[in-house]
Amino acid sequence: MNENGNNREQWGSRVGFILACLGSAVGLGNIWRFSTTAGENGGGAFLVVYLLIVLLIGIPVVMAEFTIGRKAQSDAVGAFQKLAPGKPWFIAGFMGVASSFIILSFYAVVAGWVMKYFFGYITGALVNVPENDFTGYFVNFIGKPVEPVLWQFIFMAMTIGIVVVGVQKGIEASNKFLMPMLGILLVVLAIYSLTLGGAKEGLTFLFSPDWSKLSDPQLYLEALGQAFFSLSLGMGALITYGGYLKQENKLPTAALSVGVLDTFVAVLAGILIFPAVFAFGLDPAGGAGLVFMTLPNVFDQMAFGGLVGAAFFFLLFAAALSSSVSLLEVAVAYFMRKFDWNRKKAVLIIGSIIFVLGIPSSISQGAVPITVMDRDFLTFMDELSGNILLPLGGLFIALFMGWGVKKADALRDSDFGNTVIGHLWFWSVRVLAPVAILLIFLNKIGIIG
Ligand code: PHE
């Protein structure tokens, strides 16, 4: 029995919890997905909309997930069943568990590419690419049928290895030392990238909005999806992590730190990537391979570039791992409770299923042309989960907090109490966030606007 009067695992400390949430939030989303999405949606205008969404919708929904999780001390589905028995809110939890399968399936594929690049720098293969054709190198690699699947397998095995150890000794411990390292390296690399020839164009692209882009409904949907993806929001990952938190640990500053730091890392990644994109004459709208094709150019120009490349891809790998761990934990926590499986059994079974689910994403990159709705399978899974399932899940979570529980309870359980900021938060989850999410959806489908 622990201090919350149940037998569940718990975080060792509040800082450990915040770092684990930050570990979940900071990942491929901030660096790989952010640069791709910002690049394809015009840069600056996208960034403005993105920042507004993080502030007005993202952080309030982070608070909602934390509040639900800590109060219920359960998993994504169980939390809703506990707090609102007999009501249909738990369906949001099911969607979340489904999203965790979908996201982790392709996430592990991209993380596998990251591992390949890390070893490429260790062995020198990426230092000696003929004619510095890094684009060709990347396209050739992801188009292979077997090798990327092997890397994906290794990555899944490592994710499984951490989650199997448990919340405190596995998830918390790994995050505690990886997160600070990632931060330092990003700052150093961003500064270096600014010294390259493309700094001016890159920064203009990222920070001077072309307002005409704001007329494109797709931009809002992409910014919303990216915000949810990056903040690990809308699928109960933060409900699940909040469920391991002691009641006395305060929530609002934790939510704010996670939201602000995650966004900071994304912007920093933009400052690192876009100057390099322009310096090497690449297309910012280059798609999913942007990071893998631009950054090797940067490292190639640097003294000790091989070493820095290895360090960068190692840390990107670490960031991906701390996120994938949270994706797996959402499903694992649910199956452990629901079917009374022990941790080991749940982790092995679910981890294996997700690995198999990811294979089509991997081979759709060139080996076997698997497309859905004109997108390769990986991009389809990415957009389905990020742009649709997560915002929809977030919509339900906000509605639950704003309408499914009493206002006084929401204010008390969130630690806001009867404060101005508490009331602002409550109105955000009650009205602002749901309306904004709905409008963005409707706008995209073409019903309005
Ligand atoms: N936030 C993670 C990233 O940016 C991805 C993620 C999404 C993790 C949803 C958990 C839940 O890489």
Residues whose N, C-alpha, C, O or C-beta is under 5 A from the ligand:
A	BS01	LIG	S24 A25 V26 G27 L28 G29 N30 F229 S230 L231 S232 L233 A237 S323 S326 L327
